Amino acid sequence: MDSQISTVAVGQTQGAIKPMPTVWKNKQFLMLLFSYAISIFGNTFHSIALNLWVLQVTGSAKMMAVIVITNLVLSSLLGSIAGTYADRINRRKIMLTTDLISCGLVLIIGVLIYLPNTPFFLIVILTGLVTASSLFQSPAYHASLINVVGKEHIQKAVGLINISENICRTVGFSAGGIFVIAFGVSNAIFFDGITFLASFFLILFVGSLPTPSRTNQSNKEKKKFIEDLVTGVRFIWNDPFAKAVIILLPTLTLFFMPSLMLTQVMAIKVWNANPFQFGLMEACIPLGYMLGSGLIFYLGTKIKKRGKLIMVSLLLIGPMYILLSFTSTAYTAIPTILIIGFMFSFCTLLINIILRLEVSEELQGRVFGVLGSIMSVAPSVGLAIASYYADIFSSTSVMFSIGGLLLFFGVFAVIKLKVIKGYD
């Protein structure tokens, strides 16, 4: 009798555990994916239009720098705070609220830009508020994915998100430029406001999202915000994997973004690239990244020894930049740039997948918030340093130095970041 009861109980338990649907059949994930993609697409229109307006009105690159610096300061200050809120408040409500706020702010920016003699400082303030809103949106979105798709499908989900993001950015900047010429700056910004509204409705149709299991709920409710914030920072400091990721990803972007700028400089000054070749080079990094993301998406769980794959890719990127610094023609540079984009996808995409698998669901908002803060500052620091030394020496010398430093960092990562290297 006991064995029969036990068998029934086991059968009921197994029946209660339903496997998560695949990413293509998961309606909640697809709604979130479309929401994210349409926001990225609209942001490209906004970015082109705003930069053009600043140059037309002020004629000063310094004024563009004011907006960039404002956004960087906000990102560095608010990232961890926004991530903590994402772990304390219903993440769907955060996404809905920030979409509505961003929509309203962007539409106001569009109106002010349409009007003559709009004070520049108003645009700076409103753009900063839009940035602040997106900082709260991002960790809430990324921390929700693991609960929507499950651990068994997170690799394909993140791969699909990265592919769609690159497609939207690549197509968006091209389409945005055409749109601005055809319909004007303010209409391009209005378009971005409409995409935020579309994103709001998509998230609304998602319905309630699964929430992470919370232990000691009564004690958690009594926790103050600052305690949750400190808990997140302490976790990143003490957890070997989280600390390794906080070291690896920002350092990689610190070198990677300046190399993109140097590639553009070398294309004109060293390789004498024609417009077609220059455009092809610009497309190589996102195309290589999409090819790598597509391969990761296609293989899914078939990929084994992911940590070693990350380290091998990291070790090869440095020598590829050294090779690029010795390249003398555009047509020999193009395949090298494509390979760099391909390897970069394995370094970054696989890390983001593993981060979602290894970090507790209750802490993911804080981890992504802190990571976002650091990664928003690192590229600008790298760009400032690289551009300064490129003027003193040459773009090829700085590119060679970046390759050497990346190779050194790759060796350091293999030796010291063993928690990533050993990940399967």
Phi, psi and omega in degrees: 000315179298319181294325178294317179298318180297320180295319178297317181297318179296318179297320179294320180295316180294324179290332182284335181271100181264133177294147179290144177293158177296164184300327182286338181255358181271100185296323179297315179296317181297322177296316178295321179298313180296323178299314181295316183295316183291329176293316178299316180299315179294324180296328178295321177298315181298315183299312180297313183296316182295315179299319180294318180297316180300316181292323180291320185278315185260331183065020185233129175290335179296325179292326174294323179295328178299315179295316180298314182295320178301315180294322179294316180298315179298317181298318181290329183273325190261347186304307182291326178294314179297320179296324178294319176299323180295336178268350182254329187248155176307120187293327178295319178296322178298314181296318179295315182295314182292327176296317179293317179297312180298320179301311181297316181295318182293320178296322176296318177300318179299319179293315182296322178291328178292325181284145178284154174060034176287128179300134184297324184296332177295319179295321178298314181297312182294321177295322176297321178293323176296318177299316179300318179298317181292332178294330176279329181291316190299306180295328177296319180293308185294325180286344180278338190299316185299327180281337182276318185256341183082159183296331184289340182243005187294327181296315179292323180296312180293322176299317180294322178297316180293322177297312181296323179297315180293322178296314182296320179291316182296310181289322184298316181294324177291311180293325180296319178298318178295319181296317180298317179296320185281320190240352177100164185294311185296322179294327177295322178287323174302321179300319177298319177300321179293323179294326175296321178294319177298320177298320178302312182292325177297316178292326177298319180286344178299327185082190182291138180265146174300141181249151179295146178293135183241127177265152180052052185302320183297321178291325182293322181295332181280344181296140176278160182302316183297328178292319176295321179297314180295322179300317179296315180295319180296321179298314181298323181289323186267332183281122184301319183289313180300318179296320180296320179293319179296333176279315189289306187295310179298322179296320179297316179289332176303321180268328188290314183295317175299327180295329176296317178296317180295325177299319178295319179295314181294327179301323182272311189275330185255312186268352180050048184291138173279171182305321179296314180295320179298315179297323179295320177296318179299328182276344187294317181296306178296327178293316177298320179295319179293323178296316177295316179297319179297320179294317178297318178297316183293316183284327177057231183287356178290340179287121179247163180051053183297326179298315179293325178296321176298314183292321178298315179298318180296319180293331184275336183296317180303305178301329178293323176290323175298316177299319180297326181292337178265356182288140186247347181231157182294320186288336173276336178285326187302309179296327178296316179296321179298317179295321178299314177299322179297312182291326179299326180296322180290323179294317188268315185293315180295324177297316180296325178293311182296323179301318179292329180282326189266334182271135178305141181303328182288343184249357187296324178301315181292320180295314179293328178295312179296317179299318178297322179299312182292318184288342176282335182269321186306312181299321181293322176298314179298318179297318180298315181293314183296317181293324179296312182284335176295328178286328181281314182257254177204161181296324180292321179295317180292321177298318177299318180296318179298317178300317179295318179294322177294322177296317177299316179294323178299317178295318177301316182296319179297321183281316189263327184265058185293336180295328175279315181304321185273002184286135180262000000 
